[in-house]
Amino acid sequence: MAALVFCGIAPNLYYMVRDRGLSTIMSFSHVIFWVPLIVLLVKLVIADAVFSPAFEVYSVLLLVVCSISVFFDIGDCWKWIKGDRAVFGR
């Protein structure tokens, strides 16, 4: 689970340094790695397994945050595919 979170963030460091700002291309790594993370978290949350209350709260919060992020990232991916190469912060 932590590897999927890291893989969704790490590639963006390259683009932030290269572009000296934020661009819509950064959304692709979130969509690629966080959609499987969301599926994993949904399975984890609905499972009947016994976890600590802290881990259950963490899992639900991570699911909510990643889902909101991916919702916006899908739109950003579409913008980038359509030609929007603007860099925010410049």
Backbone bond lengths (Angstrom), bond angles and torsions (degrees), N, CA, C in turn:
res aa  C-N    CA-C-N  psi(-1)  N-CA   C-N-CA  omega(-1)  CA-C   N-CA-C  phi
1 M - - - 1.435 - - 1.527 110.30 -
2 A 1.312 116.72 -44.51 1.466 119.75 179.58 1.529 111.22 -65.28
3 A 1.327 117.05 -33.82 1.468 120.08 179.04 1.525 111.09 -64.37
4 L 1.327 117.87 -38.75 1.460 120.77 178.25 1.526 111.30 -66.77
5 V 1.324 116.75 -38.61 1.467 120.44 177.04 1.526 109.39 -63.22
6 F 1.318 116.51 -48.31 1.465 120.96 -179.16 1.525 111.78 -62.94
7 C 1.327 116.99 -43.49 1.469 120.52 -179.24 1.524 111.89 -65.25
8 G 1.317 117.68 -26.68 1.452 120.72 177.19 1.517 113.04 -75.54
9 I 1.326 116.59 -21.66 1.467 121.51 -177.02 1.525 112.41 -102.56
10 A 1.306 117.97 -42.45 1.466 122.77 -171.19 1.528 115.11 -54.76
11 P 1.325 120.28 -46.14 1.471 118.71 -178.86 1.526 113.39 -61.05
12 N 1.306 117.04 -24.62 1.461 120.07 -178.35 1.523 113.01 -69.48
13 L 1.311 117.37 -22.43 1.467 120.02 177.30 1.523 110.51 -60.78
14 Y 1.319 116.02 -40.42 1.462 120.63 177.95 1.524 110.76 -59.99
15 Y 1.328 116.49 -48.08 1.471 120.26 -177.42 1.528 112.10 -67.73
16 M 1.339 117.81 -35.01 1.458 120.11 177.94 1.525 111.22 -64.94
17 V 1.328 116.73 -41.15 1.469 120.48 179.25 1.521 110.04 -71.59
18 R 1.319 117.38 -45.80 1.464 121.31 -178.37 1.522 112.12 -61.68
19 D 1.331 116.18 -46.92 1.459 120.73 -175.36 1.529 113.29 -90.23
20 R 1.320 116.73 -9.17 1.470 122.51 -176.35 1.524 111.46 53.78
21 G 1.327 114.61 43.17 1.458 121.84 179.56 1.521 109.85 170.81
22 L 1.312 115.65 -167.54 1.456 121.71 -178.94 1.524 109.78 -108.00
23 S 1.326 116.41 135.00 1.459 120.24 177.89 1.523 109.53 -130.81
24 T 1.313 115.30 167.54 1.457 119.78 -176.78 1.528 112.89 -70.75
25 I 1.319 118.45 -15.68 1.475 119.87 177.65 1.530 111.20 -64.68
26 M 1.323 116.38 -22.36 1.458 120.59 -178.94 1.528 112.00 -66.58
27 S 1.301 117.53 -16.87 1.463 120.68 -178.12 1.535 112.47 -73.84
28 F 1.322 117.55 -22.73 1.467 120.03 -176.59 1.529 112.85 -62.66
29 S 1.326 117.60 -41.36 1.468 118.54 -179.37 1.526 111.16 -67.52
30 H 1.318 117.30 -32.04 1.465 118.92 175.85 1.520 110.58 -65.09
31 V 1.312 116.95 -46.63 1.466 120.17 -177.80 1.533 110.52 -64.80
32 I 1.325 116.74 -43.10 1.469 120.46 -177.00 1.525 112.14 -64.20
33 F 1.328 116.71 -43.32 1.463 119.34 -173.65 1.529 113.72 -98.79
34 W 1.312 118.33 -26.88 1.458 119.34 -174.89 1.510 113.76 -88.14
35 V 1.325 119.42 -20.17 1.470 119.60 173.65 1.538 109.63 -64.38
36 P 1.343 119.79 -46.87 1.474 118.16 174.62 1.534 112.57 -62.84
37 L 1.326 116.52 -33.24 1.467 120.01 177.00 1.526 110.13 -63.98
38 I 1.314 117.41 -41.47 1.462 120.83 178.91 1.526 110.72 -63.65
39 V 1.327 116.73 -42.30 1.465 120.26 177.32 1.526 110.15 -60.95
40 L 1.315 117.00 -44.79 1.464 121.44 178.19 1.528 111.36 -61.39
41 L 1.324 116.70 -43.25 1.461 120.35 -179.64 1.524 112.18 -66.96
42 V 1.314 117.21 -38.69 1.474 119.99 177.25 1.526 109.70 -61.77
43 K 1.322 116.61 -45.15 1.469 119.88 178.00 1.519 111.16 -61.78
44 L 1.318 116.24 -38.94 1.459 121.15 -179.49 1.522 111.49 -67.75
45 V 1.324 116.54 -42.04 1.460 120.57 -177.33 1.527 111.50 -69.26
46 I 1.325 117.80 -37.53 1.471 119.23 -178.24 1.528 113.11 -87.81
47 A 1.324 117.00 -4.76 1.476 120.40 179.35 1.527 110.07 -68.58
48 D 1.304 115.53 154.11 1.457 121.26 178.60 1.525 112.31 -89.03
49 A 1.318 116.83 9.36 1.466 120.51 -179.14 1.530 109.91 -68.20
50 V 1.305 115.46 153.81 1.466 121.08 -179.16 1.526 108.60 -96.56
51 F 1.316 115.80 117.20 1.456 122.49 176.79 1.519 108.63 -121.38
52 S 1.306 116.15 165.04 1.460 119.15 176.40 1.530 109.07 -67.19
53 P 1.317 117.24 151.44 1.467 119.71 178.86 1.530 112.71 -58.45
54 A 1.314 117.06 -35.35 1.463 120.29 179.34 1.521 111.32 -65.48
55 F 1.324 117.39 -40.69 1.460 121.00 179.22 1.527 110.95 -67.93
56 E 1.321 116.90 -36.85 1.469 120.07 178.08 1.530 110.66 -65.04
57 V 1.328 117.18 -42.69 1.465 121.09 178.15 1.528 109.78 -64.59
58 Y 1.325 117.07 -44.16 1.465 121.40 177.48 1.521 111.08 -58.49
59 S 1.321 117.28 -44.76 1.463 121.40 -178.41 1.527 111.48 -63.56
60 V 1.315 117.18 -42.60 1.461 120.91 179.84 1.531 110.29 -67.26
61 L 1.321 117.54 -43.42 1.467 120.41 178.97 1.531 111.28 -63.51
62 L 1.319 116.69 -42.76 1.458 120.57 178.16 1.528 110.58 -63.64
63 L 1.312 117.47 -39.66 1.457 121.82 177.06 1.525 111.12 -61.61
64 V 1.310 117.39 -44.88 1.464 121.17 -179.01 1.527 110.72 -65.26
65 V 1.326 116.85 -48.43 1.466 121.26 -177.65 1.530 110.96 -63.67
66 C 1.309 117.64 -46.04 1.472 120.76 -179.89 1.523 111.38 -65.72
67 S 1.314 117.17 -37.66 1.468 120.13 179.58 1.523 111.37 -65.21
68 I 1.321 117.02 -43.44 1.472 120.61 177.39 1.520 109.98 -63.16
69 S 1.322 116.57 -44.27 1.461 120.84 -179.67 1.528 111.43 -61.31
70 V 1.329 116.82 -46.81 1.466 120.44 -178.74 1.527 110.60 -65.81
71 F 1.323 117.62 -34.44 1.463 120.77 176.72 1.528 110.51 -56.66
72 F 1.330 116.95 -47.38 1.460 120.49 178.74 1.532 111.80 -73.75
73 D 1.320 117.04 -33.61 1.460 120.87 -178.54 1.528 112.45 -66.79
74 I 1.301 117.93 -32.72 1.465 120.04 177.20 1.527 109.92 -62.13
75 G 1.315 116.70 -41.55 1.461 120.28 175.76 1.515 112.10 -64.26
76 D 1.324 116.88 -40.02 1.464 120.58 178.32 1.522 111.73 -66.87
77 C 1.335 117.67 -37.40 1.469 120.53 175.64 1.521 109.87 -60.06
78 W 1.319 115.68 -43.83 1.458 120.09 -179.51 1.530 110.63 -63.35
79 K 1.340 116.56 -41.56 1.471 120.24 177.91 1.528 110.48 -60.61
80 W 1.337 117.15 -43.23 1.460 120.59 -178.47 1.527 110.33 -65.49
81 I 1.331 116.66 -41.72 1.467 120.60 178.35 1.527 110.49 -62.05
82 K 1.315 116.52 -36.84 1.469 120.89 -179.62 1.540 112.93 -77.61
83 G 1.351 117.43 -5.47 1.457 119.41 173.95 1.512 116.35 114.68
84 D 1.317 118.58 1.06 1.470 121.16 178.36 1.524 109.49 -75.94
85 R 1.318 117.01 102.12 1.467 122.04 -178.90 1.535 111.68 -110.52
86 A 1.327 116.34 21.56 1.467 120.17 -178.52 1.528 110.12 -63.79
87 V 1.328 115.24 145.84 1.458 121.98 177.84 1.520 107.27 -111.37
88 F 1.313 117.08 118.15 1.451 122.32 179.84 1.520 109.06 -78.86
89 G 1.295 117.47 135.21 1.453 121.37 179.92 1.511 112.80 106.11
90 R 1.317 116.87 -1.68 1.468 120.23 176.17 1.493 109.70 -109.56
